């Protein structure tokens, strides 16, 4: 039975806080192993990649080659279901159109005293995209990571994907081609992260590495951070549904289960002001669970981390949701917009009964790489801004320097940085 | 003597690459110590802060109190040089005006098939600002970190600053007040980072921690990343000057030394097409060095990491500069704008002879927290975007779901996520 909480319960605040504080993922301590792999890749390059792929993925890259060939990608496309290919293509177009609106504008202006200031955005030269192998190789994730980089103007996009037992998912390769990925390499794990960060004979180094991975990949990304940029480290995923009596319980149950089927550490929470809806959703979840292919995973997630919270008034759901800072928030009520406006922390908000979260996973156009595990308190979903950087621009003439230079001199001296002060003063001295 | 490189030298590419690859900072391995301190602060809260402050800063916080009082701040202001206070106030106003232009705009639009999409920006609830103690306690850094957070709309800004031997810099406290810092605590080191991340009896936890610190602070920030957001980890600082024969060698020398005085691991590089300017700058550096209060530090930096590179044509400076991806780039040439336009990687660009980098450190208005150690290849300077996060918004009606739902169903099935597919399909079935 799923946890049922009532906001009227005198212990509610603590029970709810405990629900959020429950650690949903055991973090493996793999840092020591990863440090060794990274150092080895840095030293031995391709040779190390071949060794680790042999050991971990049971493939011989000295025969297959480290880089996936254009012929293999073309062949993979012919293996794909045409309907899935068409769906990927629609998804790509919608993601591209939405992300194009995120391109930041350069700015250059002159202020009241004549100082020119500016912000100029430029794309990263190169980006590495990590794609997990096996069942977690999601073609939609390839699009969600690669398309924003290409929209940003990144010229070189290198993808790494392990090929365990010699198999690469055809639809993943097709997605890479659709998204404009420039190079694909059949390596994974910490060794692939090392190759992207330091470079090998075959793989040129990149400026930033994005994409999800297991504990080894996450630890490797943390370690190479600084040498290259990295995206956020993804944690277990969650959905929170705010719904009132007007919502369809079967639809809500389906959404809670779509989240729960991801993995056993996913979390699905319903907050409602209607105890009857709470009951109906709970029953619908049980009914729908029984026929799901991934019912064991979904059932474990729902049993261990799922929750239904009943509040007195639907507005009371807002502060509770902000406490969760959910990756995905669905608002399915008679009048959702005031609730949407009041929410402060969420990765993405899905409004109304006809916007299941799965639409956002695939074809909505917005990104499905979103801040997990309460990090929406301080982080955003992936977007074009993750693939560009800003350069500040400053230009003074003699008059402007005379106006603000003395303050710079005073602060330089106050901080004990005399050479700073002198670098300004020397230009204000007519004999300088 | 400083390194002199000529781009005409057949070994130049390697020599230049070696110059950049030189590790300028020894990274201390303090991670194990830091892990212990963080765990202790998490467990014992204020008591741990009092113990570590006693041990590391030789102050008794059980008497002084952990929080700096409004009375202390008021008293500190009376100790400050009025000229320095006025300069700080000018700096604050200019930083505020420039950063106000960085506020991102919300967007909500309806696409061609009627899907509503949006991006909404909200400020972080709370931010912790780390300020180093001792000689590295720079009031200008307080402004550069705090003002953008306040411009972003952060309601609670908590500053931590160690008080070694009982001393707090009055101008640092004055800067905190000017910048609108809400709470100041006299703790530093890994323990202060732990307090901001996990909270103690006196210090409420924050959503993100920013600000520079020593190796312990950097290691602590890396460790708490995920629980809270962090800014980039700052490395040793650098300036690169591109100048032609029209530039004043004394001014350039002053700028190279302003960078070099920061610390012995700072790096100052001049690239010029004029060998006479190269000679004149080298001589001016030696001349100016002799009278600098921090001449030992500046001389060590210039000797160990400084360089003068002579190129045949000033345009050849651009790819070399991009290879450095300098934190600060000065362009002092007869016609700087084409060079500015061609540059791809730099934290900030200072244009023309009357824009010494020190203006940007204090009163230009742009931020002086910039990507160091080649990270301008993928990172931006600190700004308002570091204190806000984006929520995606998606809304479909029945018609839109009919249009794009089938593609979501196809992709869900292709990825083996049947519950995803069903959460869409159930809404397309008239009986659902």
Interface residues (C-beta under 8 A of the other chain):
Chain A: X81 X83 X84 X86 X87 X88 X90 X91 X94 X97 X98 X101 X102 X107 X109 X111 X115 X116 X117 X119 X122 X124 X125 X135 X138 X139 X140 X171 X207 X208 X222 X225 X226 X228 X229 X233 X235 X248 X250 X251 X254 X255 X257 X258 X260 X261 X262 X288 X292 X293 X294 X298 X340 X343 X344 X345 X346 X347 X348 X349 X350 X351 X352 X353 X354 X355 X356 X357 X358 X359 X360 X361 X362 X363 X364 X365 X366 X367 X370 X371 X373 X375 X376 X377 X378 X379 X380 X381 X383 X385 X389 X390 X391 X392 X393 X394 X395 X396 X397 X398 X400 X401 X404 X405 X406 X407 X408 X410 X411 X412 X413 X414 X415 X416 X417 X418 X419 X420 X421 X422 X423 X424 X426 X427 X432
Chain B: X81 X83 X84 X86 X87 X88 X90 X91 X94 X97 X98 X101 X102 X107 X109 X111 X115 X116 X117 X119 X122 X124 X125 X135 X138 X139 X140 X171 X207 X208 X222 X225 X226 X228 X229 X233 X235 X248 X250 X251 X254 X255 X257 X258 X260 X261 X262 X288 X292 X293 X294 X298 X340 X343 X344 X345 X346 X347 X348 X349 X350 X351 X352 X353 X354 X355 X356 X357 X358 X359 X360 X361 X362 X363 X364 X365 X366 X367 X370 X371 X373 X375 X376 X377 X378 X379 X380 X381 X383 X385 X389 X390 X391 X392 X393 X394 X395 X396 X397 X398 X400 X401 X404 X405 X406 X407 X408 X410 X411 X412 X413 X414 X415 X416 X417 X418 X419 X420 X421 X422 X423 X424 X426 X427 X432
